[in-house]
Amino acid sequence: MNDTLSQLSFDELVRQVRACTICAEALPFGPRPVVQLSEASRILVVSQAPGRRVHETGLPFNDPSGDRLRQWMGITRETFYDASNLAILPMGFCFPGTGKSGDLPPRPECAPAWRQALLDRLPNIGLTLVIGQYAQVWHLKDREKSVTENVRNWQRYWPNTLPMPHPSPRNNLWLRRNPWFEDEVIPQLQKRIACLLASDGES
């Protein structure tokens, strides 16, 4: 499938992604792929899967998690939603539904079908934010066993990649237990992002 995708233009590939229905039968609210990307994107945000509010609005990180993520990054909503600045590619493009303890994991069909073909079309990415367990399993080849250990070892991947905890309010306890993340990592993240956005991707 990926050989076929590589023959498509960028715009046609994105159109096919946004029209994807490969796991429609497993999605309780139906398919609605939510992605943001441009061939000019300089920063890639890799998350888990859209939540219910994002599914309803079609706008990635249009929720309290997004508010915290933008605060961590030190950027405005306008900058965040400019695809020439940021590509946003969750591990599952559609809202998977809700389980007993929160949203369900990303659907497993999504990443093998589309992910590499899209990543191959993003030549200007200078920093990839890898948020949460499922994203880290895919993107961190020498990862640790837990999200906490991946984040604690962030300098191993820096400055091109940053493992991060999810910015969800559900992670408030984690943030209280690990104040070093916001004290030590976030200032470096903001400096790196400011550099990438101010210098046409040069660092």
C-alpha positions as CSV (number, residue, x, y, z in Angstrom):
1,M,0.0,0.0,0.0
2,N,2.8,2.4,0.9
3,D,4.3,2.0,-2.6
4,T,1.0,3.2,-4.1
5,L,0.8,6.1,-1.6
6,S,4.3,7.3,-2.5
7,Q,3.1,7.9,-6.1
8,L,0.4,10.3,-4.9
9,S,0.8,14.1,-4.7
10,F,1.0,15.5,-1.2
11,D,-2.5,17.0,-1.6
12,E,-4.0,13.8,-2.8
13,L,-2.4,11.8,-0.1
14,V,-3.9,14.1,2.6
15,R,-7.3,14.0,0.9
16,Q,-7.2,10.2,1.0
17,V,-6.2,10.3,4.7
18,R,-9.1,12.6,5.5
19,A,-11.5,10.3,3.6
20,C,-10.3,7.2,5.3
21,T,-12.8,4.6,6.6
22,I,-10.7,1.5,7.1
23,C,-11.8,1.1,10.8
24,A,-15.2,2.6,10.5
25,E,-17.0,-0.5,11.9
26,A,-14.9,-0.2,15.1
27,L,-15.5,3.5,15.7
28,P,-18.6,4.2,17.8
29,F,-19.0,7.7,16.5
30,G,-17.9,7.0,13.0
31,P,-14.7,8.0,11.1
32,R,-13.5,11.6,11.2
33,P,-9.8,11.7,10.7
34,V,-8.3,14.8,12.3
35,V,-4.8,15.8,11.1
36,Q,-2.9,19.0,10.3
37,L,0.1,19.1,8.1
38,S,2.0,21.0,5.4
39,E,5.1,20.2,3.4
40,A,6.5,23.3,5.1
41,S,5.7,22.2,8.7
42,R,8.7,22.7,11.0
43,I,7.4,21.0,14.2
44,L,5.6,17.7,14.4
45,V,3.2,16.9,17.3
46,V,2.6,13.2,17.7
47,S,-0.3,12.4,20.0
48,Q,-2.5,9.4,20.8
49,A,-5.9,9.9,19.2
50,P,-8.5,12.7,19.1
51,G,-10.9,13.0,22.0
52,R,-14.6,13.5,21.8
53,R,-14.5,17.3,21.7
54,V,-11.9,17.2,18.9
55,H,-14.0,14.7,17.0
56,E,-17.0,17.1,17.2
57,T,-15.1,20.2,16.1
58,G,-12.6,18.6,13.7
59,L,-9.8,20.8,15.3
60,P,-6.9,19.0,16.9
61,F,-6.1,19.7,20.5
62,N,-9.2,22.0,20.7
63,D,-9.6,21.1,24.4
64,P,-7.9,21.7,27.8
65,S,-5.1,19.4,26.8
66,G,-4.4,21.7,23.9
67,D,-4.5,24.7,26.1
68,R,-1.8,23.2,28.3
69,L,0.3,22.0,25.3
70,R,0.3,25.5,23.8
71,Q,1.3,26.9,27.1
72,W,4.2,24.4,27.3
73,M,5.3,25.3,23.8
74,G,5.0,29.0,24.4
75,I,2.9,29.7,21.4
76,T,-0.5,31.1,20.5
77,R,-3.5,29.3,19.0
78,E,-2.8,31.2,15.8
79,T,0.7,29.8,15.6
80,F,-0.4,26.4,16.7
81,Y,-3.1,26.0,14.0
82,D,-0.8,27.3,11.2
83,A,0.1,24.1,9.3
84,S,3.3,25.8,7.9
85,N,4.4,25.8,11.5
86,L,3.0,22.6,13.0
87,A,2.0,19.2,11.7
88,I,-0.2,17.3,14.1
89,L,-0.4,13.5,13.4
90,P,-1.9,11.4,16.2
91,M,-1.2,7.7,16.2
92,G,-4.9,7.1,15.4
93,F,-6.6,9.8,13.3
94,C,-10.1,9.2,14.6
95,F,-11.8,9.3,18.0
96,P,-11.7,5.6,19.2
97,G,-14.5,5.9,21.8
98,T,-14.4,5.9,25.6
99,G,-13.7,3.0,27.9
100,K,-14.0,2.6,31.7
101,S,-10.9,4.7,32.5
102,G,-11.0,7.3,29.7
103,D,-10.6,7.3,25.9
104,L,-9.8,4.0,24.3
105,P,-6.3,3.4,22.7
106,P,-5.7,4.5,19.1
107,R,-7.1,2.1,16.5
108,P,-4.2,-0.2,15.4
109,E,-5.1,-0.1,11.7
110,C,-4.3,3.6,11.3
111,A,-0.5,3.8,11.7
112,P,0.5,1.0,9.4
113,A,-1.8,2.3,6.7
114,W,-0.8,5.9,6.6
115,R,1.9,7.0,9.0
116,Q,5.2,6.4,7.2
117,A,3.8,7.8,3.9
118,L,2.9,11.0,5.7
119,L,6.2,11.3,7.6
120,D,8.1,10.9,4.4
121,R,6.4,14.0,3.1
122,L,7.5,16.3,6.0
123,P,11.1,17.2,5.0
124,N,11.4,20.3,7.2
125,I,10.6,18.9,10.6
126,G,13.2,20.1,13.1
127,L,11.5,18.9,16.3
128,T,9.1,16.1,17.0
129,L,7.1,16.1,20.2
130,V,6.2,12.5,21.1
131,I,3.3,12.5,23.5
132,G,2.3,9.5,25.5
133,Q,2.8,5.7,25.4
134,Y,1.5,4.8,22.0
135,A,3.4,7.6,20.2
136,Q,6.6,6.7,22.0
137,V,6.4,3.0,21.1
138,W,6.3,4.0,17.4
139,H,8.8,6.9,17.4
140,L,11.4,6.1,20.0
141,K,13.5,3.1,18.9
142,D,15.6,2.9,22.0
143,R,12.8,3.8,24.4
144,E,12.5,2.8,28.1
145,K,9.6,0.8,29.5
146,S,7.6,3.7,30.8
147,V,6.5,7.1,29.7
148,T,8.1,8.6,32.8
149,E,11.5,7.1,32.1
150,N,11.3,8.2,28.4
151,V,10.6,11.7,29.5
152,R,13.2,11.6,32.2
153,N,15.8,10.6,29.6
154,W,14.7,13.4,27.2
155,Q,18.2,14.6,26.6
156,R,18.9,11.3,24.8
157,Y,16.7,12.3,22.0
158,W,17.2,16.1,22.1
159,P,17.2,18.4,20.1
160,N,15.3,16.7,17.3
161,T,12.8,14.7,19.4
162,L,11.2,15.3,22.8
163,P,9.3,12.5,24.7
164,M,6.5,14.2,26.7
165,P,3.7,13.2,29.0
166,H,0.2,13.9,27.8
167,P,-0.9,17.4,28.7
168,S,-4.4,16.2,29.8
169,P,-5.8,17.3,33.1
170,R,-5.8,13.6,34.0
171,N,-2.0,14.0,34.3
172,N,-2.1,16.7,36.9
173,L,-0.9,14.2,39.6
174,W,2.0,13.1,37.4
175,L,3.1,16.8,36.9
176,R,2.9,17.4,40.7
177,R,5.1,14.3,41.3
178,N,7.5,15.3,38.5
179,P,8.0,19.0,38.9
180,W,11.4,18.8,37.1
181,F,9.5,18.4,33.8
182,E,8.0,21.9,33.8
183,D,11.0,23.4,35.7
184,E,13.8,21.9,33.5
185,V,12.4,20.6,30.2
186,I,9.7,23.2,29.3
187,P,12.2,26.2,29.2
188,Q,14.4,24.2,26.8
189,L,11.4,23.3,24.7
190,Q,10.2,26.9,24.4
191,K,13.7,28.1,23.3
192,R,13.9,25.4,20.7
193,I,10.5,26.1,19.3
194,A,11.1,29.9,19.2
195,C,14.3,29.2,17.3
196,L,12.6,27.0,14.7
197,L,9.8,29.4,14.1
198,A,12.0,32.4,13.9
199,S,14.6,31.1,11.5
200,D,12.8,29.4,8.7
201,G,13.5,26.0,10.2
202,E,17.2,26.6,10.7
203,S,18.7,25.9,14.1
